[in-house]
Every structure is written in C-alpha cells, then in structure tokens.
C-alpha cells in the first residue's frame, strides 16, 4: 500500500494531502499560509511547503509526489540559482501595458489581428496574467535584473526543482546546487506562459522561442523541459521526501490539477470559486479565441483545458460580509430573502480590475440604486449575483465556441454557501453538481503522483487511478433570465 502526496501551492497557501495510491483514501494532511500580495519572494513558498509537510506528518514514507501550483507567475533565476527578484504572480497587473504592446506588435500595429495571431500561436490572447507579459515588463522596467536572468520558470516548476534538492549555490537546503537544466514542468502550466504552443510539433508541444525573444529581447534563457503526464521529472532529495526513491511527477497548473482531481472528462465543466473565478472545460482540442474571453490551455492528461478566468470571486463574498457585518450564514439568509435581480440593483464586481473581460484598471461599480432596493438583503444578493454573472459569461463563450457542456460542477470554498449554490442554478441555467468538499488541486496532484508511480511500476504509461469523486448535492436548473439581462445591460458601462 504505497503512499503518495499532492501539493497545492496556491496564491494564498500551501496545502498537502497524503493518500493511499491504490484507493485514494486520505491518510493525513497539512497546510501553511503564504504572504499576501501580488509580488512574493519564492522562499516563502518553500517555507510554507516545509511547514505544511511537517503538519502532515512528514513526507518520509511517500513513494511519489506532485506539485500543483498557481499559474503564470514569473520566477527568474540567475546562473547561481538565486531568485533575481520577487516573483510576479498571476494577479499582478503591472504588465497590462506590455500585453497591449505585444498584441499590437504581433499584429503589425493591428490589435485585432494581433489578438488572433496570439490565440493561433499559443491558444490565448495576452493579458497581464501571462508570464510573457511580465518578462516584457521586466525587460523595460528593470533592465539590470533582466540582464541577470539565466532561467525562467513557474511557481510549481521552482518547487519541484527545490524538492529534488536543487537551488541556490551555497544554500544548505539545496544540496545539489544550482543546476538550471534540471528544471522541468508539464504541458498544462507551460501552456499558460504565452511562449509555449501545447499543440505544436505535431501535438508534442513546443516552446515558441521567437515569441520569447519578441517579448524579452532574448531567447537564450533556460526553460524547463516539458515532460509527459506519466513521467517522473526527478527523484525527491531524501532530506525532503522519501528515502531517495520518491518520484516527483510533472505537476500541473492549479486548474489542470483540479480537473484531474475531479476526474473531469470532455463534456465536463467546473465552476471554481477561489481567489479567482474559473470556468473550465475539458475538450479534445483547444480553440483559438481571438476575442480573448477563452484561454486555450492544456490539461494534465493530454486533452485541452479551456478556461475563462475572472480575478474577482470569493473575495467578493468577503467584501459583502465586511460591508454588511455578516458571517457566511447571515450572508446566505440575507441573499435568499431578496428577489432574483434584486429589484434592479446590479454589482459589476471588478474590485481588483478584471482579466475577463480584460479591464485591468477597472473598479467595482454598484448600479441601479433605488429606494426599494436599499436593503441589506438586496445588497447581499447583488454581490453574489455579480460574482456569478461574470463566470456565466465565460460559460456562454465556451458553448459559443462549440465546447460541449454535459455537466457543471461548482467547487471552491465559496461553493459551500447554499445561497451561492441556489443562485448558480438560476444564473447558469444548467443542473449544478456540488462535489464533496476537498482540496481539489492537491487531490489532483496526488492522483497524478499515483499515476506516475503506477506507470513506473508498469514500465510504461498506465491507466489513471480509478479514484472516485463523490457528489453531495444536485440542484436542477432554475433559470431566472432577469439576472443575466440586467447584468449584460450595465457590464460594459464599467
């Protein structure tokens, strides 16, 4: 009965689950916080990982592990393995101007043509979240730091590298030293950089060094090698995990990790309400959406993962609780006491700017205020409706592009609020399934680790572990068109 570990290094924290590789049964777990901010020293991720591992009872008995991580973050290393500057996270919008410039440059001055050219090349139109825009910002804003860069990787790549024992020269926690060529990643995370085409080279995937040079002015930096879903990239250093034989899986971007954790197949859609809001769908092939609404990434199994991402999700509920001085149960009761559409009160919740639609400098706006809707109940419901309507626009975009939608699963911390569940059935207009609460990204990473372990034993790619996902709540579709109609009428005023 071998054990496997799944690590979720998210924006807010590091979570680790340790599971039975054969059955998926949860054995133990641990977590630790990350610092706030959109620019973070990766050393904090390492310290949180070691703390979470300790709380989980250590990793000495683990036969394989994988890391799921927040996507897009820019981690730059110098030749000695030192982090050049704090990592810019996905939600750091300082590179918004760089994204606009790169779109126009690839389109020879035509922004519309440039947007489609980026979608065709890498599956996504550039926004400030993507790594390539952050590299352009670094080139222009911090040329001395840019000149020091010897390797560029993503948060989960850096952590996998550290677990293998690599790291800065002279760092006692990195006994193997600064071997940059030891960096590795997977298709799902690489496909969110803006310089990797997951469907290039006859489907094998390829880095677009021409695009990297366009953005950064150089293409001589080390990029992590991209390995297959069932391949091990390295063995964990025994001081960190296992006994010198613990396999490190390829890992995944967080959304791809959640997809494999939920066992998503083509036709499934997940609506995730975490720090960001994500509508994701597994499909056999990616689309090339020149409008920028849908990002065409890879998943962690060999399919495409189509995403619409908003920057404002669970934090919208936090803002509602703060302004109403209400806990989650009180927020639920208030929201369910107001009518659908809130008698015309509409929140456009761009509190942190927005990624989809691409409005990095936007702010949240409350519209349609009248005496009749100036109650706590109306306000509570308006915040939830606004959060969900942005994601419903993303689901509409998926179906418009022909992505099949057979099942919708609502996940994330905010998904446990009964008011959010009921309003989702009204706003999305499809049946809603609520899986058993869990750490879906960490669970997906653990499932991938078990898959890698089984493949190693079999001497070649094995079948995915047949772990089950329990659905605890099923809600029928209850469409209330007034909600979407009101939101659509004011959304583009912001």
C-alpha positions, 0 to 999 in steps of 0.5 A: 500500500504505497503512499503518495502526496499532492501539493497545492501551492496556491496564491494564498497557501500551501496545502498537502494531502497524503493518500493511499495510491491504490484507493485514494483514501486520505491518510493525513494532511497539512497546510501553511499560509503564504504572504499576501500580495501580488509580488512574493519572494519564492522562499516563502513558498518553500517555507510554507511547503516545509511547514505544511509537510511537517503538519502532515506528518512528514513526507518520509514514507511517500513513494511519489509526489506532485506539485500543483501550483498557481499559474503564470507567475514569473520566477527568474533565476540567475546562473547561481540559482538565486531568485533575481527578484520577487516573483510576479504572480498571476494577479499582478497587473503591472504588465497590462501595458506590455500585453497591449504592446505585444498584441499590437506588435504581433499584429503589425500595429493591428490589435485585432489581428494581433489578438488572433495571431496570439490565440493561433500561436499559443491558444490565448490572447495576452493579458497581464496574467501571462508570464510573457507579459511580465518578462516584457515588463521586466525587460523595460522596467528593470533592465539590470535584473533582466540582464541577470536572468539565466532561467525562467520558470513557474511557481510549481516548476521552482518547487519541484526543482527545490524538492529534488534538492536543487537551488541556490549555490551555497544554500544548505537546503539545496544540496545539489546546487544550482543546476538550471537544466534540471528544471522541468514542468508539464504541458498544462502550466507551460501552456499558460506562459504565452511562449509555449504552443501545447499543440505544436510539433505535431501535438508534442508541444513546443516552446515558441522561442521567437515569441520569447525573444519578441517579448524579452529581447532574448531567447537564450534563457533556460526553460524547463523541459516539458515532460509527459503526464506519466513521467517522473521529472526527478527523484525527491532529495531524501532530506525532503521526501522519501528515502531517495526513491520518491518520484516527483511527477510533472505537476500541473497548473492549479486548474489542470490539477483540479480537473484531474482531481475531479476526474473531469472528462470532455463534456465536463465543466467546473465552476471554481470559486477561489481567489479567482473565478474559473470556468473550465472545460475539458475538450479534445482540442483547444480553440483559438479565441481571438476575442480573448474571453477563452484561454486555450490551455492544456490539461494534465492528461493530454486533452485541452483545458479551456478556461475563462478566468475572472480575478474577482470571486470569493473575495467578493463574498468577503467584501459583502460580509465586511460591508454588511457585518455578516458571517457566511450564514447571515450572508446566505439568509440575507441573499435568499430573502431578496428577489432574483435581480434584486429589484434592479440593483446590479454589482459589476464586481471588478474590485481588483480590475478584471482579466475577463473581460480584460479591464485591468484598471477597472473598479467595482461599480454598484448600479441601479440604486433605488429606494426599494432596493436599499436593503441589506438583503438586496445588497447581499444578493447583488454581490453574489449575483455579480460574482456569478454573472461574470463566470456565466459569461465565460460559460456562454463563450465556451458553448459559443465556441462549440465546447460541449457542456454535459455537466457543471460542477461548482467547487471552491470554498465559496461553493459551500454557501447554499445561497451561492449554490441556489443562485448558480442554478438560476444564473447558469441555467444548467443542473449544478453538481456540488462535489464533496468538499476537498482540496481539489488541486492537491487531490489532483496532484496526488492522483497524478503522483499515483499515476506516475508511480503506477506507470513506473511500476508498469514500465510504461504509461498506465491507466489513471487511478480509478479514484472516485469523486463523490457528489453531495448535492444536485440542484436542477436548473432554475433559470431566472433570465432577469439576472443575466439581462440586467447584468449584460445591460450595465457590464460594459458601462464599467 
